[in-house]
């Protein structure tokens, strides 16, 4: 899968899709964390096991979803 860039506020983030359905989030060379979608009813909640704020990963997840359309 091909990595791609997204713009979140003033951050330029690189998204690296993984074979297991997760997404590695990088800012420059620094790995910020890994997020993954969890479908709940008619919406998708994004989650992580890293120390990232809930609202922050939801925003990133929405941009990933938009990119994948």
C-alpha positions as CSV (number, residue, x, y, z in Angstrom):
1,X,0.0,0.0,0.0
2,X,1.2,3.5,-0.9
3,X,1.9,6.0,1.8
4,X,0.3,9.5,1.4
5,X,0.5,12.9,3.1
6,X,-2.3,14.8,4.8
7,X,-2.4,18.3,6.2
8,X,-3.9,18.7,9.7
9,X,-3.9,22.3,10.8
10,X,-0.2,23.3,10.4
11,X,1.1,19.7,10.6
12,X,2.2,17.8,7.5
13,X,1.7,14.1,8.3
14,X,2.7,11.0,6.4
15,X,0.3,8.1,6.6
16,X,1.6,4.6,6.0
17,X,-1.2,2.1,5.6
18,X,-0.2,-1.4,7.0
19,X,-1.4,-4.8,5.8
20,X,-3.3,-5.4,9.0
21,X,-5.6,-2.4,8.5
22,X,-3.7,0.0,10.8
23,X,-2.1,3.3,9.8
24,X,1.3,4.5,11.0
25,X,1.3,8.3,11.5
26,X,4.6,10.1,11.0
27,X,5.6,13.8,11.2
28,X,8.8,14.0,9.2
29,X,10.9,11.1,10.4
30,X,9.2,10.9,13.8
31,X,6.6,8.2,14.4
32,X,3.7,9.7,16.3
33,X,1.7,6.5,16.6
34,X,-0.5,3.9,15.0
35,X,-4.3,4.3,14.6
36,X,-7.0,1.9,13.3
37,X,-10.7,2.2,12.6
38,X,-13.4,0.5,14.7
39,X,-16.8,0.4,13.0
40,X,-19.6,1.0,15.6
41,X,-23.1,0.9,14.1
42,X,-23.3,3.4,11.2
43,X,-20.0,5.3,12.0
44,X,-16.3,4.6,12.5
45,X,-14.4,5.5,15.6
46,X,-10.7,5.7,15.3
47,X,-8.6,4.2,18.1
48,X,-4.9,3.8,19.1
49,X,-2.8,2.1,21.7
50,X,-0.4,5.0,21.7
51,X,-0.7,8.1,23.9
52,X,-2.6,10.3,21.4
53,X,-5.6,12.5,22.1
54,X,-9.0,11.1,21.1
55,X,-10.0,14.2,19.1
56,X,-6.6,14.3,17.4
57,X,-6.9,10.7,16.1
58,X,-10.5,11.3,15.0
59,X,-9.4,14.2,12.9
60,X,-6.6,12.2,11.3
61,X,-9.0,9.3,10.8
62,X,-11.5,11.6,9.0
63,X,-8.7,12.8,6.6
64,X,-7.6,9.1,6.0
65,X,-11.3,8.2,5.2
66,X,-11.5,11.2,2.9
67,X,-8.3,10.2,1.1
68,X,-9.5,6.6,0.6
69,X,-12.8,7.6,-1.1
